[in-house]
Amino acid sequence: MSAPLRTCIGCGHKAPRDEFWRFKSKSGAAPVFDPGDRETGRGASLCKRPLCVEKAITRRAFERALKLKQPLSSGFKDQLRQLNAESGLKANS
Ligand SMILES: [Zn+2]
């Protein structure tokens, strides 16, 4: 069995799921960061790159991919950017 490929909601890049951050939303509720990909519900994948985080935010990709009932909260956007900051060493490679 081969691992299913996921698609980045920021840039459309396809790769195995461990290359992405995973987010989940249940019934259109606010998304949660799901590093272990354990939650149920609709999922979204995002490259571990600042560029993709910003693209996903500005294009409302989370709202579309997860069929959110409300726009992303500023708290969630802050959380995304925090993930970025923590992986910043890889960001410019
Ligand atoms: Zn991407």
PDB file of the backbone (N, CA, C, O) and the ligand in Angstrom, with CONECT records:
HET     ZN  A 101       1
ATOM      1  N   MET A   1       0.836  -1.204   0.000  1.00  0.00           N
ATOM      2  CA  MET A   1       0.000   0.000   0.000  1.00  0.00           C
ATOM      3  C   MET A   1       0.871   1.254   0.000  1.00  0.00           C
ATOM      4  O   MET A   1       1.785   1.376   0.815  1.00  0.00           O
ATOM      5  N   SER A   2       0.601   2.146  -0.874  1.00  0.00           N
ATOM      6  CA  SER A   2       1.347   3.404  -0.865  1.00  0.00           C
ATOM      7  C   SER A   2       0.545   4.466  -0.140  1.00  0.00           C
ATOM      8  O   SER A   2      -0.686   4.448  -0.137  1.00  0.00           O
ATOM      9  N   ALA A   3       1.267   5.392   0.475  1.00  0.00           N
ATOM     10  CA  ALA A   3       0.592   6.461   1.213  1.00  0.00           C
ATOM     11  C   ALA A   3      -0.144   7.370   0.241  1.00  0.00           C
ATOM     12  O   ALA A   3       0.392   7.729  -0.807  1.00  0.00           O
ATOM     13  N   PRO A   4      -1.358   7.738   0.583  1.00  0.00           N
ATOM     14  CA  PRO A   4      -2.088   8.640  -0.304  1.00  0.00           C
ATOM     15  C   PRO A   4      -1.458  10.016  -0.325  1.00  0.00           C
ATOM     16  O   PRO A   4      -0.966  10.498   0.695  1.00  0.00           O
ATOM     17  N   LEU A   5      -1.472  10.640  -1.473  1.00  0.00           N
ATOM     18  CA  LEU A   5      -0.913  11.980  -1.580  1.00  0.00           C
ATOM     19  C   LEU A   5      -1.931  13.017  -1.124  1.00  0.00           C
ATOM     20  O   LEU A   5      -3.136  12.873  -1.328  1.00  0.00           O
ATOM     21  N   ARG A   6      -1.410  14.057  -0.505  1.00  0.00           N
ATOM     22  CA  ARG A   6      -2.248  15.201  -0.109  1.00  0.00           C
ATOM     23  C   ARG A   6      -1.875  16.391  -0.976  1.00  0.00           C
ATOM     24  O   ARG A   6      -0.810  16.422  -1.593  1.00  0.00           O
ATOM     25  N   THR A   7      -2.752  17.349  -1.012  1.00  0.00           N
ATOM     26  CA  THR A   7      -2.513  18.539  -1.821  1.00  0.00           C
ATOM     27  C   THR A   7      -2.507  19.773  -0.929  1.00  0.00           C
ATOM     28  O   THR A   7      -3.418  19.974  -0.126  1.00  0.00           O
ATOM     29  N   CYS A   8      -1.491  20.582  -1.073  1.00  0.00           N
ATOM     30  CA  CYS A   8      -1.398  21.820  -0.293  1.00  0.00           C
ATOM     31  C   CYS A   8      -2.499  22.780  -0.728  1.00  0.00           C
ATOM     32  O   CYS A   8      -2.702  23.008  -1.920  1.00  0.00           O
ATOM     33  N   ILE A   9      -3.205  23.338   0.248  1.00  0.00           N
ATOM     34  CA  ILE A   9      -4.272  24.282  -0.090  1.00  0.00           C
ATOM     35  C   ILE A   9      -3.707  25.649  -0.453  1.00  0.00           C
ATOM     36  O   ILE A   9      -4.440  26.504  -0.950  1.00  0.00           O
ATOM     37  N   GLY A  10      -2.413  25.870  -0.214  1.00  0.00           N
ATOM     38  CA  GLY A  10      -1.799  27.149  -0.572  1.00  0.00           C
ATOM     39  C   GLY A  10      -1.290  27.161  -2.004  1.00  0.00           C
ATOM     40  O   GLY A  10      -1.568  28.095  -2.756  1.00  0.00           O
ATOM     41  N   CYS A  11      -0.535  26.114  -2.392  1.00  0.00           N
ATOM     42  CA  CYS A  11       0.141  26.136  -3.695  1.00  0.00           C
ATOM     43  C   CYS A  11      -0.243  24.986  -4.603  1.00  0.00           C
ATOM     44  O   CYS A  11       0.126  24.995  -5.778  1.00  0.00           O
ATOM     45  N   GLY A  12      -0.969  23.996  -4.106  1.00  0.00           N
ATOM     46  CA  GLY A  12      -1.374  22.884  -4.955  1.00  0.00           C
ATOM     47  C   GLY A  12      -0.342  21.774  -5.070  1.00  0.00           C
ATOM     48  O   GLY A  12      -0.541  20.816  -5.818  1.00  0.00           O
ATOM     49  N   HIS A  13       0.757  21.892  -4.338  1.00  0.00           N
ATOM     50  CA  HIS A  13       1.800  20.862  -4.334  1.00  0.00           C
ATOM     51  C   HIS A  13       1.257  19.557  -3.752  1.00  0.00           C
ATOM     52  O   HIS A  13       0.543  19.567  -2.750  1.00  0.00           O
ATOM     53  N   LYS A  14       1.603  18.432  -4.388  1.00  0.00           N
ATOM     54  CA  LYS A  14       1.155  17.129  -3.902  1.00  0.00           C
ATOM     55  C   LYS A  14       2.331  16.372  -3.290  1.00  0.00           C
ATOM     56  O   LYS A  14       3.421  16.332  -3.861  1.00  0.00           O
ATOM     57  N   ALA A  15       2.098  15.773  -2.121  1.00  0.00           N
ATOM     58  CA  ALA A  15       3.162  15.031  -1.431  1.00  0.00           C
ATOM     59  C   ALA A  15       2.517  14.149  -0.370  1.00  0.00           C
ATOM     60  O   ALA A  15       1.343  14.326  -0.045  1.00  0.00           O
ATOM     61  N   PRO A  16       3.287  13.187   0.177  1.00  0.00           N
ATOM     62  CA  PRO A  16       2.759  12.387   1.294  1.00  0.00           C
ATOM     63  C   PRO A  16       2.403  13.276   2.467  1.00  0.00           C
ATOM     64  O   PRO A  16       2.950  14.367   2.624  1.00  0.00           O
ATOM     65  N   ARG A  17       1.483  12.801   3.289  1.00  0.00           N
ATOM     66  CA  ARG A  17       0.909  13.712   4.291  1.00  0.00           C
ATOM     67  C   ARG A  17       1.913  14.185   5.323  1.00  0.00           C
ATOM     68  O   ARG A  17       1.724  15.254   5.903  1.00  0.00           O
ATOM     69  N   ASP A  18       2.980  13.428   5.577  1.00  0.00           N
ATOM     70  CA  ASP A  18       3.907  13.910   6.622  1.00  0.00           C
ATOM     71  C   ASP A  18       4.715  15.126   6.175  1.00  0.00           C
ATOM     72  O   ASP A  18       5.419  15.722   6.990  1.00  0.00           O
ATOM     73  N   GLU A  19       4.632  15.497   4.931  1.00  0.00           N
ATOM     74  CA  GLU A  19       5.304  16.728   4.508  1.00  0.00           C
ATOM     75  C   GLU A  19       4.474  17.974   4.795  1.00  0.00           C
ATOM     76  O   GLU A  19       4.936  19.097   4.591  1.00  0.00           O
ATOM     77  N   PHE A  20       3.260  17.774   5.263  1.00  0.00           N
ATOM     78  CA  PHE A  20       2.358  18.906   5.470  1.00  0.00           C
ATOM     79  C   PHE A  20       1.984  19.069   6.930  1.00  0.00           C
ATOM     80  O   PHE A  20       2.095  18.151   7.742  1.00  0.00           O
ATOM     81  N   TRP A  21       1.533  20.289   7.227  1.00  0.00           N
ATOM     82  CA  TRP A  21       0.746  20.473   8.438  1.00  0.00           C
ATOM     83  C   TRP A  21      -0.669  20.069   8.094  1.00  0.00           C
ATOM     84  O   TRP A  21      -1.161  20.326   6.995  1.00  0.00           O
ATOM     85  N   ARG A  22      -1.315  19.429   9.059  1.00  0.00           N
ATOM     86  CA  ARG A  22      -2.676  18.983   8.831  1.00  0.00           C
ATOM     87  C   ARG A  22      -3.629  19.761   9.741  1.00  0.00           C
ATOM     88  O   ARG A  22      -3.320  20.046  10.897  1.00  0.00           O
ATOM     89  N   PHE A  23      -4.775  20.088   9.193  1.00  0.00           N
ATOM     90  CA  PHE A  23      -5.806  20.788   9.947  1.00  0.00           C
ATOM     91  C   PHE A  23      -7.116  20.078   9.726  1.00  0.00           C
ATOM     92  O   PHE A  23      -7.360  19.495   8.670  1.00  0.00           O
ATOM     93  N   LYS A  24      -7.963  20.136  10.747  1.00  0.00           N
ATOM     94  CA  LYS A  24      -9.252  19.465  10.650  1.00  0.00           C
ATOM     95  C   LYS A  24     -10.364  20.399  11.070  1.00  0.00           C
ATOM     96  O   LYS A  24     -10.187  21.305  11.884  1.00  0.00           O
ATOM     97  N   SER A  25     -11.509  20.142  10.486  1.00  0.00           N
ATOM     98  CA  SER A  25     -12.704  20.873  10.892  1.00  0.00           C
ATOM     99  C   SER A  25     -13.875  19.911  10.906  1.00  0.00           C
ATOM    100  O   SER A  25     -14.072  19.128   9.976  1.00  0.00           O
ATOM    101  N   LYS A  26     -14.639  19.984  11.970  1.00  0.00           N
ATOM    102  CA  LYS A  26     -15.848  19.176  12.071  1.00  0.00           C
ATOM    103  C   LYS A  26     -17.055  20.022  11.734  1.00  0.00           C
ATOM    104  O   LYS A  26     -17.330  21.022  12.397  1.00  0.00           O
ATOM    105  N   SER A  27     -17.768  19.622  10.710  1.00  0.00           N
ATOM    106  CA  SER A  27     -19.020  20.297  10.350  1.00  0.00           C
ATOM    107  C   SER A  27     -18.865  21.802  10.172  1.00  0.00           C
ATOM    108  O   SER A  27     -19.745  22.571  10.557  1.00  0.00           O
ATOM    109  N   GLY A  28     -17.756  22.217   9.594  1.00  0.00           N
ATOM    110  CA  GLY A  28     -17.583  23.639   9.307  1.00  0.00           C
ATOM    111  C   GLY A  28     -17.195  24.484  10.498  1.00  0.00           C
ATOM    112  O   GLY A  28     -17.191  25.712  10.415  1.00  0.00           O
ATOM    113  N   ALA A  29     -16.865  23.832  11.622  1.00  0.00           N
ATOM    114  CA  ALA A  29     -16.428  24.585  12.805  1.00  0.00           C
ATOM    115  C   ALA A  29     -14.999  25.090  12.612  1.00  0.00           C
ATOM    116  O   ALA A  29     -14.306  24.685  11.678  1.00  0.00           O
ATOM    117  N   ALA A  30     -14.579  25.963  13.492  1.00  0.00           N
ATOM    118  CA  ALA A  30     -13.238  26.531  13.395  1.00  0.00           C
ATOM    119  C   ALA A  30     -12.198  25.413  13.332  1.00  0.00           C
ATOM    120  O   ALA A  30     -12.283  24.450  14.095  1.00  0.00           O
ATOM    121  N   PRO A  31     -11.215  25.528  12.431  1.00  0.00           N
ATOM    122  CA  PRO A  31     -10.234  24.461  12.264  1.00  0.00           C
ATOM    123  C   PRO A  31      -9.308  24.301  13.454  1.00  0.00           C
ATOM    124  O   PRO A  31      -9.059  25.247  14.200  1.00  0.00           O
ATOM    125  N   VAL A  32      -8.805  23.092  13.619  1.00  0.00           N
ATOM    126  CA  VAL A  32      -7.815  22.831  14.661  1.00  0.00           C
ATOM    127  C   VAL A  32      -6.568  22.266  13.994  1.00  0.00           C
ATOM    128  O   VAL A  32      -6.644  21.532  13.009  1.00  0.00           O
ATOM    129  N   PHE A  33      -5.424  22.626  14.553  1.00  0.00           N
ATOM    130  CA  PHE A  33      -4.153  22.067  14.104  1.00  0.00           C
ATOM    131  C   PHE A  33      -4.103  20.614  14.553  1.00  0.00           C
ATOM    132  O   PHE A  33      -4.351  20.315  15.721  1.00  0.00           O
ATOM    133  N   ASP A  34      -3.789  19.723  13.645  1.00  0.00           N
ATOM    134  CA  ASP A  34      -3.858  18.292  13.933  1.00  0.00           C
ATOM    135  C   ASP A  34      -2.571  17.616  13.479  1.00  0.00           C
ATOM    136  O   ASP A  34      -2.557  16.913  12.468  1.00  0.00           O
ATOM    137  N   PRO A  35      -1.490  17.828  14.225  1.00  0.00           N
ATOM    138  CA  PRO A  35      -0.182  17.343  13.771  1.00  0.00           C
ATOM    139  C   PRO A  35      -0.142  15.832  13.566  1.00  0.00           C
ATOM    140  O   PRO A  35       0.575  15.344  12.692  1.00  0.00           O
ATOM    141  N   GLY A  36      -0.899  15.094  14.360  1.00  0.00           N
ATOM    142  CA  GLY A  36      -0.872  13.648  14.226  1.00  0.00           C
ATOM    143  C   GLY A  36      -1.884  13.114  13.234  1.00  0.00           C
ATOM    144  O   GLY A  36      -1.970  11.903  13.030  1.00  0.00           O
ATOM    145  N   ASP A  37      -2.652  13.994  12.615  1.00  0.00           N
ATOM    146  CA  ASP A  37      -3.685  13.604  11.665  1.00  0.00           C
ATOM    147  C   ASP A  37      -4.629  12.583  12.288  1.00  0.00           C
ATOM    148  O   ASP A  37      -4.978  11.586  11.655  1.00  0.00           O
ATOM    149  N   ARG A  38      -5.036  12.829  13.512  1.00  0.00           N
ATOM    150  CA  ARG A  38      -5.857  11.852  14.239  1.00  0.00           C
ATOM    151  C   ARG A  38      -7.323  12.252  14.347  1.00  0.00           C
ATOM    152  O   ARG A  38      -8.195  11.411  14.566  1.00  0.00           O
ATOM    153  N   GLU A  39      -7.577  13.531  14.191  1.00  0.00           N
ATOM    154  CA  GLU A  39      -8.951  13.987  14.365  1.00  0.00           C
ATOM    155  C   GLU A  39      -9.808  13.498  13.200  1.00  0.00           C
ATOM    156  O   GLU A  39      -9.316  13.225  12.105  1.00  0.00           O
ATOM    157  N   THR A  40     -11.092  13.401  13.473  1.00  0.00           N
ATOM    158  CA  THR A  40     -12.006  13.095  12.382  1.00  0.00           C
ATOM    159  C   THR A  40     -12.493  14.403  11.770  1.00  0.00           C
ATOM    160  O   THR A  40     -12.224  15.484  12.293  1.00  0.00           O
ATOM    161  N   GLY A  41     -13.189  14.294  10.690  1.00  0.00           N
ATOM    162  CA  GLY A  41     -13.720  15.484  10.049  1.00  0.00           C
ATOM    163  C   GLY A  41     -12.990  15.775   8.748  1.00  0.00           C
ATOM    164  O   GLY A  41     -12.147  15.001   8.295  1.00  0.00           O
ATOM    165  N   ARG A  42     -13.335  16.900   8.171  1.00  0.00           N
ATOM    166  CA  ARG A  42     -12.738  17.306   6.910  1.00  0.00           C
ATOM    167  C   ARG A  42     -11.319  17.811   7.155  1.00  0.00           C
ATOM    168  O   ARG A  42     -11.078  18.516   8.135  1.00  0.00           O
ATOM    169  N   GLY A  43     -10.389  17.465   6.287  1.00  0.00           N
ATOM    170  CA  GLY A  43      -9.002  17.832   6.505  1.00  0.00           C
ATOM    171  C   GLY A  43      -8.468  18.775   5.455  1.00  0.00           C
ATOM    172  O   GLY A  43      -8.955  18.803   4.325  1.00  0.00           O
ATOM    173  N   ALA A  44      -7.469  19.543   5.827  1.00  0.00           N
ATOM    174  CA  ALA A  44      -6.753  20.394   4.895  1.00  0.00           C
ATOM    175  C   ALA A  44      -5.253  20.234   5.161  1.00  0.00           C
ATOM    176  O   ALA A  44      -4.825  20.065   6.302  1.00  0.00           O
ATOM    177  N   SER A  45      -4.472  20.292   4.090  1.00  0.00           N
ATOM    178  CA  SER A  45      -3.028  20.136   4.196  1.00  0.00           C
ATOM    179  C   SER A  45      -2.349  21.410   3.736  1.00  0.00           C
ATOM    180  O   SER A  45      -2.813  22.095   2.825  1.00  0.00           O
ATOM    181  N   LEU A  46      -1.242  21.709   4.388  1.00  0.00           N
ATOM    182  CA  LEU A  46      -0.533  22.940   4.064  1.00  0.00           C
ATOM    183  C   LEU A  46       0.966  22.672   4.141  1.00  0.00           C
ATOM    184  O   LEU A  46       1.453  22.110   5.122  1.00  0.00           O
ATOM    185  N   CYS A  47       1.704  23.081   3.091  1.00  0.00           N
ATOM    186  CA  CYS A  47       3.164  22.959   3.117  1.00  0.00           C
ATOM    187  C   CYS A  47       3.715  23.703   4.324  1.00  0.00           C
ATOM    188  O   CYS A  47       3.136  24.688   4.781  1.00  0.00           O
ATOM    189  N   LYS A  48       4.833  23.220   4.828  1.00  0.00           N
ATOM    190  CA  LYS A  48       5.457  23.882   5.977  1.00  0.00           C
ATOM    191  C   LYS A  48       6.311  25.042   5.492  1.00  0.00           C
ATOM    192  O   LYS A  48       7.516  25.091   5.735  1.00  0.00           O
ATOM    193  N   ARG A  49       5.677  25.956   4.816  1.00  0.00           N
ATOM    194  CA  ARG A  49       6.381  27.113   4.252  1.00  0.00           C
ATOM    195  C   ARG A  49       5.584  28.385   4.522  1.00  0.00           C
ATOM    196  O   ARG A  49       4.360  28.393   4.389  1.00  0.00           O
ATOM    197  N   PRO A  50       6.272  29.455   4.898  1.00  0.00           N
ATOM    198  CA  PRO A  50       5.570  30.729   5.134  1.00  0.00           C
ATOM    199  C   PRO A  50       4.752  31.167   3.935  1.00  0.00           C
ATOM    200  O   PRO A  50       3.650  31.693   4.089  1.00  0.00           O
ATOM    201  N   LEU A  51       5.286  30.953   2.737  1.00  0.00           N
ATOM    202  CA  LEU A  51       4.587  31.387   1.534  1.00  0.00           C
ATOM    203  C   LEU A  51       3.215  30.732   1.426  1.00  0.00           C
ATOM    204  O   LEU A  51       2.231  31.385   1.077  1.00  0.00           O
ATOM    205  N   CYS A  52       3.160  29.458   1.724  1.00  0.00           N
ATOM    206  CA  CYS A  52       1.893  28.739   1.593  1.00  0.00           C
ATOM    207  C   CYS A  52       0.905  29.156   2.673  1.00  0.00           C
ATOM    208  O   CYS A  52      -0.300  29.232   2.429  1.00  0.00           O
ATOM    209  N   VAL A  53       1.421  29.424   3.867  1.00  0.00           N
ATOM    210  CA  VAL A  53       0.542  29.909   4.931  1.00  0.00           C
ATOM    211  C   VAL A  53      -0.114  31.217   4.503  1.00  0.00           C
ATOM    212  O   VAL A  53      -1.325  31.388   4.639  1.00  0.00           O
ATOM    213  N   GLU A  54       0.692  32.128   3.990  1.00  0.00           N
ATOM    214  CA  GLU A  54       0.138  33.429   3.593  1.00  0.00           C
ATOM    215  C   GLU A  54      -0.816  33.286   2.410  1.00  0.00           C
ATOM    216  O   GLU A  54      -1.857  33.942   2.358  1.00  0.00           O
ATOM    217  N   LYS A  55      -0.452  32.424   1.464  1.00  0.00           N
ATOM    218  CA  LYS A  55      -1.347  32.193   0.320  1.00  0.00           C
ATOM    219  C   LYS A  55      -2.681  31.634   0.778  1.00  0.00           C
ATOM    220  O   LYS A  55      -3.742  32.066   0.327  1.00  0.00           O
ATOM    221  N   ALA A  56      -2.611  30.668   1.677  1.00  0.00           N
ATOM    222  CA  ALA A  56      -3.839  30.033   2.142  1.00  0.00           C
ATOM    223  C   ALA A  56      -4.726  31.034   2.876  1.00  0.00           C
ATOM    224  O   ALA A  56      -5.951  30.990   2.764  1.00  0.00           O
ATOM    225  N   ILE A  57      -4.094  31.939   3.630  1.00  0.00           N
ATOM    226  CA  ILE A  57      -4.864  32.943   4.360  1.00  0.00           C
ATOM    227  C   ILE A  57      -5.489  33.943   3.388  1.00  0.00           C
ATOM    228  O   ILE A  57      -6.684  34.225   3.469  1.00  0.00           O
ATOM    229  N   THR A  58      -4.687  34.477   2.475  1.00  0.00           N
ATOM    230  CA  THR A  58      -5.208  35.536   1.608  1.00  0.00           C
ATOM    231  C   THR A  58      -6.209  34.999   0.590  1.00  0.00           C
ATOM    232  O   THR A  58      -7.117  35.719   0.174  1.00  0.00           O
ATOM    233  N   ARG A  59      -6.050  33.755   0.192  1.00  0.00           N
ATOM    234  CA  ARG A  59      -6.992  33.172  -0.785  1.00  0.00           C
ATOM    235  C   ARG A  59      -8.185  32.508  -0.118  1.00  0.00           C
ATOM    236  O   ARG A  59      -9.024  31.916  -0.797  1.00  0.00           O
ATOM    237  N   ARG A  60      -8.270  32.595   1.168  1.00  0.00           N
ATOM    238  CA  ARG A  60      -9.347  31.937   1.909  1.00  0.00           C
ATOM    239  C   ARG A  60      -9.420  30.446   1.600  1.00  0.00           C
ATOM    240  O   ARG A  60     -10.502  29.873   1.471  1.00  0.00           O
ATOM    241  N   ALA A  61      -8.270  29.844   1.486  1.00  0.00           N
ATOM    242  CA  ALA A  61      -8.223  28.429   1.128  1.00  0.00           C
ATOM    243  C   ALA A  61      -8.743  27.537   2.243  1.00  0.00           C
ATOM    244  O   ALA A  61      -9.331  26.488   1.980  1.00  0.00           O
ATOM    245  N   PHE A  62      -8.529  27.948   3.482  1.00  0.00           N
ATOM    246  CA  PHE A  62      -9.056  27.146   4.589  1.00  0.00           C
ATOM    247  C   PHE A  62     -10.579  27.127   4.548  1.00  0.00           C
ATOM    248  O   PHE A  62     -11.214  26.083   4.698  1.00  0.00           O
ATOM    249  N   GLU A  63     -11.142  28.309   4.342  1.00  0.00           N
ATOM    250  CA  GLU A  63     -12.598  28.408   4.318  1.00  0.00           C
ATOM    251  C   GLU A  63     -13.186  27.490   3.244  1.00  0.00           C
ATOM    252  O   GLU A  63     -14.198  26.822   3.459  1.00  0.00           O
ATOM    253  N   ARG A  64     -12.527  27.476   2.086  1.00  0.00           N
ATOM    254  CA  ARG A  64     -13.045  26.648   0.987  1.00  0.00           C
ATOM    255  C   ARG A  64     -12.788  25.166   1.217  1.00  0.00           C
ATOM    256  O   ARG A  64     -13.685  24.339   1.053  1.00  0.00           O
ATOM    257  N   ALA A  65     -11.551  24.836   1.598  1.00  0.00           N
ATOM    258  CA  ALA A  65     -11.191  23.420   1.724  1.00  0.00           C
ATOM    259  C   ALA A  65     -11.975  22.736   2.839  1.00  0.00           C
ATOM    260  O   ALA A  65     -12.334  21.564   2.731  1.00  0.00           O
ATOM    261  N   LEU A  66     -12.235  23.481   3.907  1.00  0.00           N
ATOM    262  CA  LEU A  66     -12.896  22.879   5.068  1.00  0.00           C
ATOM    263  C   LEU A  66     -14.380  23.242   5.144  1.00  0.00           C
ATOM    264  O   LEU A  66     -15.085  22.848   6.073  1.00  0.00           O
ATOM    265  N   LYS A  67     -14.831  23.994   4.157  1.00  0.00           N
ATOM    266  CA  LYS A  67     -16.231  24.444   4.125  1.00  0.00           C
ATOM    267  C   LYS A  67     -16.623  25.101   5.454  1.00  0.00           C
ATOM    268  O   LYS A  67     -17.642  24.773   6.061  1.00  0.00           O
ATOM    269  N   LEU A  68     -15.781  26.033   5.874  1.00  0.00           N
ATOM    270  CA  LEU A  68     -16.008  26.704   7.153  1.00  0.00           C
ATOM    271  C   LEU A  68     -17.240  27.595   7.085  1.00  0.00           C
ATOM    272  O   LEU A  68     -17.549  28.189   6.052  1.00  0.00           O
ATOM    273  N   LYS A  69     -17.920  27.668   8.199  1.00  0.00           N
ATOM    274  CA  LYS A  69     -19.111  28.512   8.269  1.00  0.00           C
ATOM    275  C   LYS A  69     -18.750  29.956   8.566  1.00  0.00           C
ATOM    276  O   LYS A  69     -19.538  30.869   8.315  1.00  0.00           O
ATOM    277  N   GLN A  70     -17.551  30.156   9.103  1.00  0.00           N
ATOM    278  CA  GLN A  70     -17.100  31.509   9.420  1.00  0.00           C
ATOM    279  C   GLN A  70     -15.677  31.684   8.928  1.00  0.00           C
ATOM    280  O   GLN A  70     -14.943  30.704   8.802  1.00  0.00           O
ATOM    281  N   PRO A  71     -15.270  32.924   8.643  1.00  0.00           N
ATOM    282  CA  PRO A  71     -13.877  33.168   8.257  1.00  0.00           C
ATOM    283  C   PRO A  71     -12.928  32.758   9.377  1.00  0.00           C
ATOM    284  O   PRO A  71     -13.324  32.641  10.536  1.00  0.00           O
ATOM    285  N   LEU A  72     -11.679  32.544   9.012  1.00  0.00           N
ATOM    286  CA  LEU A  72     -10.668  32.215  10.024  1.00  0.00           C
ATOM    287  C   LEU A  72     -10.586  33.313  11.070  1.00  0.00           C
ATOM    288  O   LEU A  72     -10.660  34.498  10.747  1.00  0.00           O
ATOM    289  N   SER A  73     -10.436  32.918  12.308  1.00  0.00           N
ATOM    290  CA  SER A  73     -10.253  33.915  13.366  1.00  0.00           C
ATOM    291  C   SER A  73      -8.825  34.447  13.317  1.00  0.00           C
ATOM    292  O   SER A  73      -7.915  33.785  12.818  1.00  0.00           O
ATOM    293  N   SER A  74      -8.652  35.642  13.837  1.00  0.00           N
ATOM    294  CA  SER A  74      -7.297  36.193  13.860  1.00  0.00           C
ATOM    295  C   SER A  74      -6.405  35.349  14.773  1.00  0.00           C
ATOM    296  O   SER A  74      -5.196  35.261  14.559  1.00  0.00           O
ATOM    297  N   GLY A  75      -7.001  34.736  15.779  1.00  0.00           N
ATOM    298  CA  GLY A  75      -6.227  33.862  16.658  1.00  0.00           C
ATOM    299  C   GLY A  75      -5.677  32.659  15.907  1.00  0.00           C
ATOM    300  O   GLY A  75      -4.546  32.230  16.133  1.00  0.00           O
ATOM    301  N   PHE A  76      -6.497  32.123  15.010  1.00  0.00           N
ATOM    302  CA  PHE A  76      -6.026  30.978  14.238  1.00  0.00           C
ATOM    303  C   PHE A  76      -4.924  31.399  13.263  1.00  0.00           C
ATOM    304  O   PHE A  76      -3.942  30.683  13.073  1.00  0.00           O
ATOM    305  N   LYS A  77      -5.103  32.574  12.649  1.00  0.00           N
ATOM    306  CA  LYS A  77      -4.054  33.067  11.740  1.00  0.00           C
ATOM    307  C   LYS A  77      -2.738  33.266  12.491  1.00  0.00           C
ATOM    308  O   LYS A  77      -1.659  32.969  11.979  1.00  0.00           O
ATOM    309  N   ASP A  78      -2.854  33.776  13.717  1.00  0.00           N
ATOM    310  CA  ASP A  78      -1.650  33.942  14.531  1.00  0.00           C
ATOM    311  C   ASP A  78      -0.996  32.590  14.791  1.00  0.00           C
ATOM    312  O   ASP A  78       0.227  32.459  14.758  1.00  0.00           O
ATOM    313  N   GLN A  79      -1.826  31.594  15.048  1.00  0.00           N
ATOM    314  CA  GLN A  79      -1.297  30.254  15.303  1.00  0.00           C
ATOM    315  C   GLN A  79      -0.556  29.731  14.070  1.00  0.00           C
ATOM    316  O   GLN A  79       0.510  29.126  14.187  1.00  0.00           O
ATOM    317  N   LEU A  80      -1.128  29.967  12.895  1.00  0.00           N
ATOM    318  CA  LEU A  80      -0.474  29.544  11.654  1.00  0.00           C
ATOM    319  C   LEU A  80       0.889  30.197  11.493  1.00  0.00           C
ATOM    320  O   LEU A  80       1.880  29.553  11.147  1.00  0.00           O
ATOM    321  N   ARG A  81       0.902  31.503  11.757  1.00  0.00           N
ATOM    322  CA  ARG A  81       2.169  32.222  11.580  1.00  0.00           C
ATOM    323  C   ARG A  81       3.193  31.793  12.627  1.00  0.00           C
ATOM    324  O   ARG A  81       4.400  31.846  12.394  1.00  0.00           O
ATOM    325  N   GLN A  82       2.695  31.375  13.769  1.00  0.00           N
ATOM    326  CA  GLN A  82       3.581  30.867  14.805  1.00  0.00           C
ATOM    327  C   GLN A  82       4.234  29.556  14.350  1.00  0.00           C
ATOM    328  O   GLN A  82       5.421  29.329  14.583  1.00  0.00           O
ATOM    329  N   LEU A  83       3.451  28.711  13.708  1.00  0.00           N
ATOM    330  CA  LEU A  83       4.007  27.468  13.155  1.00  0.00           C
ATOM    331  C   LEU A  83       5.135  27.802  12.197  1.00  0.00           C
ATOM    332  O   LEU A  83       6.184  27.158  12.194  1.00  0.00           O
ATOM    333  N   ASN A  84       4.900  28.812  11.391  1.00  0.00           N
ATOM    334  CA  ASN A  84       5.895  29.300  10.442  1.00  0.00           C
ATOM    335  C   ASN A  84       7.182  29.699  11.128  1.00  0.00           C
ATOM    336  O   ASN A  84       8.281  29.319  10.724  1.00  0.00           O
ATOM    337  N   ALA A  85       7.008  30.469  12.167  1.00  0.00           N
ATOM    338  CA  ALA A  85       8.175  30.994  12.867  1.00  0.00           C
ATOM    339  C   ALA A  85       9.002  29.843  13.420  1.00  0.00           C
ATOM    340  O   ALA A  85      10.232  29.899  13.422  1.00  0.00           O
ATOM    341  N   GLU A  86       8.320  28.795  13.889  1.00  0.00           N
ATOM    342  CA  GLU A  86       9.024  27.671  14.476  1.00  0.00           C
ATOM    343  C   GLU A  86       9.745  26.839  13.423  1.00  0.00           C
ATOM    344  O   GLU A  86      10.716  26.153  13.741  1.00  0.00           O
ATOM    345  N   SER A  87       9.288  26.888  12.183  1.00  0.00           N
ATOM    346  CA  SER A  87       9.958  26.123  11.136  1.00  0.00           C
ATOM    347  C   SER A  87      10.773  27.034  10.231  1.00  0.00           C
ATOM    348  O   SER A  87      11.138  26.660   9.117  1.00  0.00           O
ATOM    349  N   GLY A  88      11.052  28.232  10.725  1.00  0.00           N
ATOM    350  CA  GLY A  88      11.691  29.243   9.902  1.00  0.00           C
ATOM    351  C   GLY A  88      13.044  28.855   9.321  1.00  0.00           C
ATOM    352  O   GLY A  88      13.467  29.406   8.305  1.00  0.00           O
ATOM    353  N   LEU A  89      13.722  27.911   9.959  1.00  0.00           N
ATOM    354  CA  LEU A  89      15.023  27.529   9.460  1.00  0.00           C
ATOM    355  C   LEU A  89      14.939  26.906   8.069  1.00  0.00           C
ATOM    356  O   LEU A  89      15.868  27.015   7.269  1.00  0.00           O
ATOM    357  N   LYS A  90      13.814  26.254   7.795  1.00  0.00           N
ATOM    358  CA  LYS A  90      13.680  25.590   6.499  1.00  0.00           C
ATOM    359  C   LYS A  90      13.075  26.524   5.453  1.00  0.00           C
ATOM    360  O   LYS A  90      13.048  26.214   4.262  1.00  0.00           O
ATOM    361  N   ALA A  91      12.595  27.662   5.920  1.00  0.00           N
ATOM    362  CA  ALA A  91      11.738  28.454   5.054  1.00  0.00           C
ATOM    363  C   ALA A  91      12.430  28.956   3.794  1.00  0.00           C
ATOM    364  O   ALA A  91      11.796  29.075   2.746  1.00  0.00           O
ATOM    365  N   ASN A  92      13.703  29.247   3.883  1.00  0.00           N
ATOM    366  CA  ASN A  92      14.364  29.859   2.742  1.00  0.00           C
ATOM    367  C   ASN A  92      15.235  28.891   1.955  1.00  0.00           C
ATOM    368  O   ASN A  92      16.006  29.303   1.087  1.00  0.00           O
ATOM    369  N   SER A  93      15.112  27.625   2.257  1.00  0.00           N
ATOM    370  CA  SER A  93      15.971  26.666   1.560  1.00  0.00           C
ATOM    371  C   SER A  93      15.443  26.376   0.171  1.00  0.00           C
ATOM    372  O   SER A  93      16.039  25.589  -0.564  1.00  0.00           O
TER     373      SER A  93
HETATM  374 ZN    ZN A 101       2.200  24.659  -0.538  1.00  0.00          ZN2+
END
